[in-house]
Amino acid sequence: MLHREWLSPHTVRITAGGPGFEALRMNEFTDKYAKIIFADPGLGLTPPYDLAALRQSLLPDRQPVTRTCTLRRADAERQQVAIDFVVHGDKGIAAPWAAHAEPGDIFTLSGAGGAYRPDPGRDWHLFAGDESALPAICSALEALPGDARGIAIRCGVAAVVSPWFVGRTRLRSRAGARRRARLDYGTCLRRRPGRRRPGARHRE
């Protein structure tokens, strides 16, 4: 782990890198993901883990667990990946870990997988998701040509549907106030003056 950055009160970015980067088998999908493997620190295990052997030697409740995470960015030249985590308290495994991780911490990733990349030949695109989907949505927007058009929806307690051009969209926060989304979530989601389409507001 190289760096931790809070992008918002509930979103933290972990940047990691090292000689193991090439083992991730990167792909061109914009929703590329990897699995983080968490092992009980009390076991004194050293990564990389032999999961098959551990399944044979450890009780089920002591075995390492995996959590799937979308890679916000993968930099092959610098051999680094950026992963964004949505944090709401201390529940769960991956998000609390990310909230307290420090530079120098070692963790294990396997992958990468993926299945989607937007077709630049399409006339119109639709993207929708909650906070956890924003890394994949941002990557998809960045992969589109400069004249692409469509609608991006950020779901949540309150959401806005709005026309966008690549690099720009309009979002509504949980409290309902418009804000610039620090998603860099680089420059992929930025406000753009314009008319909202009828029926744009949605609630879950």
Disulfide bonds with the S-S distance in Angstrom:
none
